[in-house]
Amino acid sequence: MKQYVDRLQVHGKYSFTKEEAESELNLSGVSLRVALRRQKAAGTVFSSYSFTPAKACSIRW
């Protein structure tokens, strides 16, 4: 999951849908929620509802 988020950020993308992540990572809905919960605890993902990587939330506009 972390590598997926890192790859998105490298390409300038700071959000993804549940469907995109499930497809890209080949995970079921339950497995994706567990992975997102872990990344949220680690500070990699800001919100498991909007699926926004933490780095996007720290950008000052």
Order of alpha helices (4+ residues) and beta strands (2+ residues): alpha-alpha-alpha-beta-beta-alpha
